[in-house]
Amino acid sequence: KPHLHKDGDIYILFDPLSKSDLGESKSFTYSTNVRKSIDSNYKKGRSYSPLYGPTIEIFKKYYSYRGDSIKLVYSNQYEADDFVEPIVKSLAGKKIAIITTDNDYARYISDDIDMINKGFEKPYTIKEFYDDFKFYPTPAANTLYKAIFGDSSDNIEGCINLKKARFITNIRKTSYNYIKYVSDNKISLDDALSQFKTANFNEIVSKKDRGDFGSLFVELYVASQRDEVLLTFYKNIKLIRSQLEGKDVSKFIHSSPEKIEFNEIQKQAIFGIDAKSWFGKV
């Protein structure tokens, strides 16, 4: 709060939760989750404390009726990180702090956007990201990195981590070169995907200088003769990118006028103090 601009807003982003727990605290299974329809193994095996669901509900209740500058963002289909891209675009030109320890959000770090994963005194910067990953963060570069190399925390197997593809000893270096090329030239994810889907193997392989894209495409194409490398690559892109890119998310943003009487009732109820006497006062 001390870091919030006087005219600033706070967006609190939630992963989907049904009205009842339905075993989510154990299986993390969302029947309507978009990514689950792409890959049933997405986030498979995650487990949470039984307190997970009730704790999230407490947050949602506590921040209701806090005024229009505090906005709760949630849906039964989309995950918290789906909302970041459209919200960030709607706030273009403003200073933004993304408060999270999830490195997936690092794709949005820029001169105007800090990622706070340890404290406001030490934000996760572009330089620190580069030191960790050897390329600068952009939505496209970070998405391609995760699609190629995978992410065990989300149970996403990288397209080059498939066992039959491991005969390509140089592919990791080639992948890094291409990701760095995408980052340095600020290529959008859609443009990168279009390049992959329209590429002609015979034309590229006949060139002496294939460039960063051509070199990677040839290696992935060759690997795909032995395993579904490119199909896995495209599937991973669908899993990783924001499902709400370029879409209006206003219907998922909930904020209410500040109502002191409701705030007091919720404080009493949430923190275990007898709230019955309060309901006659509203």
Protein Blocks (a to p, Z undefined) as FASTA:
>chain_A
ZZpcfkbccddddddddfblnlmmmnopafklmklmmomkgoghiacdfklmmmmmmmmm
mmgonbjkbccdddfkbcfklmmmmmmmmmgoiacddddfbfklmmmgcfklccdfkbmk
lccdfklmmmmnopacdfklmmmmmmmnopfklopacfklpfklmmpmklmmmmmmmmmm
mmmnopafklmmmmmmmpcfklmmmpmblojmlmmmmmmmmmmmmpcfklmmmmmmmmmm
cfkgoiafklmpccddddfklmmmmmmmmnopafklmmmmZZ
